[in-house]
């Protein structure tokens, strides 16, 4: 039997579609051990957020990452 999750994994969701970000956050909220701590609609917003907080995972849409300027 798998051991229960004892640590929460923090997630930043990055996508240019608000409905998608919100849907992913709601879906992850149903899973134990995951917590969406930030939603960002652009790479610039995500970079600002990541400078202020530490997250375990950045979940991003590929097109959001490729349609904006590179950092």
Buried (B, 14 or more C-beta within 10 A) or exposed (E): EEEEEEEEBBBBBBBBEEEBBBEBBEEBEEEEEBBBBBBBBBBEBBEEBBEEEEBEEBBBBEEBBEEEEEE
